[in-house]
Amino acid sequence: MRVPRLHRVRTIEYWDIERKRYPQYDHCAVLVAEDITSRFLNVISLFNGTIPLIAIQMQGLKIGNNISLVFTKVMDEMTRGVVDEDEDAEAAPTDRAYWEDRGTKATVHLADQLLQIAREHDPSLEMKYNKFYIGLSKDGQPYNFILFRPQKIPSD
């Protein structure tokens, strides 16, 4: 069964109604269908990021006399949290000492060791200490394909 346009619109409409009815909660539109094509994914991915949306493909399998349903998430809600964190991090820059206190010197040293591994592929990478995480920079610009969050190590 393909997802008719009406169902796509109805899913978004229900999401809008519920978020207005209960604004104190986060809401996400969930669409479940048997056949989710690449064209369908392309169209709804245009909405994702503005409208929180999850697409789940459902398949029915007959095993003997029984029917089993298998649900596969084919598109997850896109969150933009890291972008907001980057903006907040720029407003409150930190340094190595901040992270050694928030985590430990040993966990920050572990981040240093991981940076050395990444530098084997790109020697220009540098640590960038932010409020919410330690990221990387390249040529003075954020280059966060890896994020570090040193933590305190509980003692036994």
Backbone bond lengths (Angstrom), bond angles and torsions (degrees), N, CA, C in turn:
res aa  C-N    CA-C-N  psi(-1)  N-CA   C-N-CA  omega(-1)  CA-C   N-CA-C  phi
1 M - - - 1.451 - - 1.525 108.56 -
2 R 1.292 117.52 121.56 1.458 121.93 176.10 1.519 109.02 -79.39
3 V 1.311 115.28 159.01 1.458 120.34 -179.31 1.522 108.92 -86.74
4 P 1.321 118.00 108.28 1.467 119.64 178.47 1.524 110.59 -64.23
5 R 1.334 115.69 151.10 1.458 120.74 179.21 1.519 111.13 -54.51
6 L 1.314 116.02 -38.15 1.462 120.69 -178.65 1.529 110.92 -57.13
7 H 1.341 117.49 -41.01 1.461 120.27 -179.80 1.523 111.64 -67.24
8 R 1.340 116.91 -37.34 1.463 119.51 177.22 1.518 110.35 -62.22
9 V 1.327 116.03 -45.33 1.463 120.82 179.65 1.528 110.28 -66.12
10 R 1.318 117.07 -42.09 1.464 121.50 -179.20 1.529 111.05 -63.49
11 T 1.332 116.89 -39.13 1.469 120.67 177.87 1.522 110.57 -59.90
12 I 1.315 117.09 -45.95 1.462 121.49 179.96 1.527 110.51 -67.80
13 E 1.331 116.05 -38.07 1.465 120.11 178.65 1.533 110.69 -63.36
14 Y 1.327 118.24 -45.33 1.467 121.48 178.14 1.520 111.09 -61.89
15 W 1.349 116.67 -41.12 1.461 120.40 177.49 1.529 110.11 -58.42
16 D 1.329 116.73 -45.28 1.460 121.45 -179.06 1.526 111.73 -64.32
17 I 1.324 116.76 -42.04 1.473 120.67 179.20 1.524 110.17 -62.13
18 E 1.332 117.23 -46.57 1.470 121.04 -176.79 1.525 112.13 -68.38
19 R 1.319 118.65 -37.77 1.468 119.54 179.68 1.517 110.96 -68.72
20 K 1.333 117.42 -30.17 1.467 120.29 175.88 1.520 111.12 -75.90
21 R 1.328 116.64 -36.32 1.460 121.32 -179.35 1.530 111.63 -70.11
22 Y 1.327 116.48 -39.83 1.463 122.01 -177.67 1.532 109.55 -126.69
23 P 1.331 118.59 73.10 1.466 120.82 -175.29 1.523 113.98 -68.75
24 Q 1.325 118.19 -14.88 1.460 120.82 -179.15 1.532 112.19 -75.95
25 Y 1.329 117.83 -9.35 1.460 122.14 -179.76 1.526 110.88 -110.81
26 D 1.334 115.53 153.98 1.462 120.42 170.72 1.522 107.32 -83.83
27 H 1.315 117.19 137.70 1.459 121.54 -178.62 1.520 110.00 -122.22
28 C 1.323 114.92 150.57 1.454 121.15 179.37 1.528 107.88 -140.10
29 A 1.324 117.09 130.99 1.462 121.69 176.14 1.524 108.50 -77.99
30 V 1.329 116.20 132.82 1.466 121.11 179.82 1.519 108.06 -124.23
31 L 1.321 115.77 124.35 1.446 121.45 179.14 1.520 108.13 -115.42
32 V 1.336 116.62 126.10 1.463 122.18 179.70 1.524 107.63 -116.30
33 A 1.335 117.22 129.43 1.466 121.16 -179.60 1.525 109.80 -150.28
34 E 1.336 115.32 159.00 1.460 120.57 177.58 1.515 112.06 -74.97
35 D 1.326 117.11 -39.26 1.454 120.59 -174.77 1.520 109.20 -124.70
36 I 1.314 116.25 108.92 1.459 121.14 177.47 1.519 106.94 -112.98
37 T 1.312 115.53 108.31 1.466 121.17 -175.84 1.523 110.40 -86.15
38 S 1.325 115.33 165.82 1.463 119.60 177.83 1.523 110.66 -64.73
39 R 1.308 117.24 -33.76 1.473 120.46 177.34 1.531 110.01 -63.47
40 F 1.325 115.89 -44.58 1.460 120.81 177.55 1.527 110.55 -59.71
41 L 1.341 116.79 -46.39 1.460 120.59 179.83 1.524 111.19 -61.17
42 N 1.315 116.52 -39.30 1.454 120.28 179.13 1.529 110.79 -62.68
43 V 1.318 116.91 -43.40 1.463 120.69 -178.36 1.529 110.72 -66.81
44 I 1.332 117.87 -47.91 1.467 117.79 -177.13 1.519 112.53 -74.28
45 S 1.339 117.61 -23.04 1.468 118.50 176.76 1.530 110.80 -68.06
46 L 1.331 117.40 -21.17 1.460 120.39 174.58 1.527 111.28 -64.58
47 F 1.343 115.97 -32.19 1.462 120.89 179.10 1.520 111.91 -80.71
48 N 1.336 115.99 -32.33 1.457 120.51 -173.93 1.526 109.77 -61.74
49 G 1.306 116.22 137.27 1.454 122.09 -174.32 1.512 109.35 104.99
50 T 1.337 116.63 -34.51 1.458 121.82 173.76 1.521 108.95 -98.35
51 I 1.318 115.11 -46.19 1.466 121.96 175.29 1.518 106.39 -112.22
52 P 1.333 117.98 118.22 1.469 118.85 177.88 1.525 109.63 -64.21
53 L 1.317 116.76 122.35 1.449 121.34 -170.19 1.520 110.96 -141.61
54 I 1.322 115.93 136.14 1.463 122.79 175.22 1.520 107.57 -124.77
55 A 1.322 117.34 134.82 1.461 122.25 176.30 1.526 108.47 -115.00
56 I 1.328 115.23 129.49 1.464 121.37 -179.11 1.527 108.51 -123.85
57 Q 1.336 115.53 127.60 1.461 120.34 176.66 1.519 108.22 -94.59
58 M 1.344 115.63 133.58 1.457 121.48 -178.76 1.523 108.87 -113.50
59 Q 1.330 115.71 132.62 1.459 120.41 177.08 1.519 108.69 -126.05
60 G 1.321 115.87 137.95 1.455 121.33 175.09 1.517 109.76 -100.29
61 L 1.322 116.70 128.78 1.461 121.60 179.36 1.522 108.84 -119.83
62 K 1.322 116.00 130.55 1.463 120.32 177.05 1.515 108.63 -94.46
63 I 1.311 116.19 121.16 1.458 122.59 179.52 1.522 106.46 -122.68
64 G 1.334 115.62 103.90 1.465 119.67 -174.34 1.522 108.95 64.98
65 N 1.314 115.88 -124.33 1.464 121.20 178.13 1.526 111.87 -95.77
66 N 1.309 117.03 3.95 1.466 121.11 -176.64 1.525 111.03 -106.38
67 I 1.314 114.24 153.19 1.459 120.42 174.95 1.522 107.35 -116.24
68 S 1.318 115.14 130.61 1.457 121.00 179.67 1.523 107.99 -117.05
69 L 1.326 116.25 142.14 1.458 120.86 177.36 1.523 109.21 -106.22
70 V 1.327 115.04 135.10 1.465 121.45 179.12 1.524 106.85 -119.80
71 F 1.338 115.96 124.74 1.450 121.84 -179.39 1.536 108.66 -109.73
72 T 1.334 116.23 130.14 1.454 121.67 -179.75 1.521 108.95 -128.05
73 K 1.337 115.31 123.51 1.458 119.20 177.24 1.521 107.56 -75.79
74 V 1.334 116.87 117.36 1.456 120.67 -178.59 1.526 112.26 -103.31
75 M 1.326 117.35 -15.57 1.457 121.07 173.85 1.516 108.25 -148.62
76 D 1.323 115.54 127.46 1.459 120.83 -179.46 1.516 109.69 -102.21
77 E 1.301 114.21 160.59 1.460 121.17 177.03 1.515 109.45 -60.58
78 M 1.311 116.32 132.87 1.453 120.41 177.87 1.520 108.51 -93.22
79 T 1.318 115.56 123.55 1.456 119.59 177.86 1.511 109.37 -105.42
80 R 1.283 115.78 152.35 1.454 120.25 -179.07 1.525 110.57 -114.96
81 G 1.335 117.34 27.84 1.451 121.71 -176.88 1.511 114.41 -60.56
82 V 1.319 117.69 -41.02 1.455 119.79 -176.74 1.524 110.53 -63.48
83 V 1.331 117.96 -35.99 1.462 120.16 178.81 1.516 109.62 -62.72
84 D 1.346 117.08 -46.49 1.460 120.42 178.37 1.521 110.76 -61.62
85 E 1.341 116.50 -40.45 1.454 119.94 179.11 1.525 110.26 -63.47
86 D 1.335 117.80 -39.26 1.462 120.53 177.69 1.518 110.57 -59.78
87 E 1.331 117.06 -42.61 1.457 120.18 -179.67 1.526 110.37 -64.83
88 D 1.343 117.09 -44.24 1.464 120.30 178.15 1.524 110.97 -65.70
89 A 1.334 116.04 -37.11 1.460 120.00 -179.60 1.520 110.58 -65.07
90 E 1.330 117.80 -37.14 1.453 120.43 177.94 1.524 110.51 -63.76
91 A 1.334 116.27 -35.29 1.466 120.47 -179.33 1.528 111.03 -71.63
92 A 1.329 117.92 -26.52 1.464 121.80 -177.86 1.525 109.39 -131.09
93 P 1.333 118.29 74.81 1.463 119.63 -179.55 1.529 110.68 -66.01
94 T 1.297 114.82 151.47 1.466 120.35 179.54 1.525 108.45 -125.85
95 D 1.315 114.98 -176.35 1.458 119.92 178.95 1.525 109.32 -139.44
96 R 1.300 115.79 -177.76 1.461 121.60 -178.00 1.535 111.35 -60.00
97 A 1.329 117.07 -40.31 1.472 120.57 -178.92 1.528 111.49 -61.01
98 Y 1.323 116.82 -38.23 1.475 121.34 177.17 1.523 110.27 -56.89
99 W 1.342 116.41 -46.86 1.454 119.91 -178.01 1.526 112.75 -75.01
100 E 1.321 117.97 -30.35 1.469 119.22 175.47 1.518 110.37 -66.74
101 D 1.346 117.15 -31.53 1.467 121.14 176.74 1.523 110.76 -78.24
102 R 1.326 116.76 -41.92 1.467 120.71 -178.51 1.529 110.67 -69.08
103 G 1.323 116.66 -39.99 1.454 122.46 175.28 1.517 107.43 -103.68
104 T 1.310 115.53 -122.83 1.466 121.50 171.77 1.526 107.08 -145.48
105 K 1.322 115.67 165.39 1.469 118.71 176.44 1.524 110.32 -60.50
106 A 1.333 116.43 -34.99 1.469 120.19 -179.20 1.528 111.70 -66.69
107 T 1.337 118.46 -40.61 1.465 119.22 -179.35 1.529 111.33 -73.44
108 V 1.333 117.80 -32.00 1.461 119.76 175.21 1.527 109.39 -69.27
109 H 1.331 116.93 -37.13 1.468 120.82 176.63 1.537 110.41 -62.54
110 L 1.331 116.91 -36.60 1.464 121.00 176.71 1.533 109.84 -62.25
111 A 1.327 117.21 -40.81 1.471 120.76 175.93 1.529 110.06 -61.71
112 D 1.349 117.26 -38.73 1.479 121.36 176.31 1.531 110.90 -60.11
113 Q 1.328 116.56 -42.60 1.460 120.56 -179.66 1.532 111.10 -64.92
114 L 1.342 116.18 -38.90 1.463 119.90 178.21 1.533 110.68 -67.86
115 L 1.333 116.27 -35.34 1.464 119.92 175.82 1.531 110.12 -61.80
116 Q 1.330 117.41 -40.43 1.470 120.35 179.69 1.532 110.77 -61.82
117 I 1.325 117.01 -36.57 1.471 120.26 177.22 1.530 109.51 -65.43
118 A 1.342 116.90 -44.58 1.468 120.88 179.10 1.528 110.73 -63.74
119 R 1.336 116.84 -34.11 1.471 120.43 -179.79 1.523 112.84 -68.45
120 E 1.335 117.56 -17.61 1.459 119.87 175.13 1.526 110.07 -63.11
121 H 1.344 116.44 -26.85 1.467 121.80 179.44 1.527 111.88 -96.42
122 D 1.346 116.46 -28.98 1.466 120.39 -179.97 1.529 108.58 -149.88
123 P 1.337 118.21 96.50 1.463 122.33 -175.58 1.530 114.41 -64.43
124 S 1.330 118.42 -12.93 1.464 120.17 -176.96 1.537 113.38 -84.66
125 L 1.322 118.60 -0.96 1.467 121.41 -178.62 1.525 111.67 -70.37
126 E 1.326 115.92 140.18 1.473 122.78 178.28 1.521 109.41 -132.51
127 M 1.338 116.45 155.61 1.464 121.68 174.13 1.524 109.24 -73.22
128 K 1.326 115.63 143.24 1.458 121.77 174.94 1.524 106.44 -129.59
129 Y 1.309 117.35 110.79 1.461 122.61 -175.14 1.526 109.85 -86.17
130 N 1.332 116.36 115.47 1.455 123.47 179.15 1.521 109.44 -115.50
131 K 1.298 116.49 167.92 1.462 121.72 -178.34 1.525 112.02 -64.57
132 F 1.342 117.77 -38.61 1.464 120.55 -173.57 1.524 113.80 -98.81
133 Y 1.315 117.12 -15.35 1.458 120.62 -178.11 1.527 108.81 -168.26
134 I 1.323 114.18 166.21 1.461 120.02 170.07 1.515 105.56 -100.28
135 G 1.316 115.88 122.13 1.452 120.70 179.66 1.516 110.48 -111.91
136 L 1.294 115.00 -168.20 1.453 121.58 177.85 1.520 109.12 -119.59
137 S 1.318 114.80 156.46 1.462 119.58 172.61 1.514 107.86 -134.22
138 K 1.326 113.66 155.25 1.460 121.38 177.83 1.519 105.91 -137.74
139 D 1.303 116.06 122.62 1.468 121.54 -178.02 1.530 111.48 55.89
140 G 1.343 116.45 37.41 1.458 121.62 176.99 1.516 115.34 79.87
141 Q 1.331 117.96 -0.43 1.465 121.98 -179.50 1.530 109.86 -110.74
142 P 1.354 117.99 145.63 1.468 119.71 176.66 1.527 110.98 -56.21
143 Y 1.314 115.03 138.05 1.468 121.91 179.83 1.525 106.56 -143.81
144 N 1.320 115.42 67.62 1.457 122.46 -167.74 1.531 113.81 -91.46
145 F 1.321 116.44 65.30 1.454 117.66 171.75 1.530 110.00 -84.45
146 I 1.325 116.44 -8.85 1.464 123.41 173.53 1.521 106.58 -135.43
147 L 1.330 116.61 137.40 1.467 122.09 173.49 1.514 108.48 -123.25
148 F 1.319 116.38 141.47 1.470 121.39 178.17 1.525 108.35 -116.97
149 R 1.327 116.41 139.27 1.460 122.01 175.37 1.528 108.48 -134.03
150 P 1.321 117.40 78.82 1.468 120.50 179.87 1.528 110.93 -57.66
151 Q 1.326 115.87 139.04 1.456 120.94 -179.01 1.518 110.00 -129.77
152 K 1.306 114.34 162.60 1.462 119.96 174.28 1.522 108.17 -68.09
153 I 1.309 116.03 139.91 1.460 121.00 177.93 1.526 106.85 -96.12
154 P 1.359 116.87 117.83 1.469 118.24 -178.97 1.525 110.83 -63.91
155 S 1.304 115.47 138.57 1.465 119.17 177.66 1.522 109.41 -84.84
156 D 1.331 115.07 147.86 1.491 120.00 -177.56 1.492 112.28 -77.61
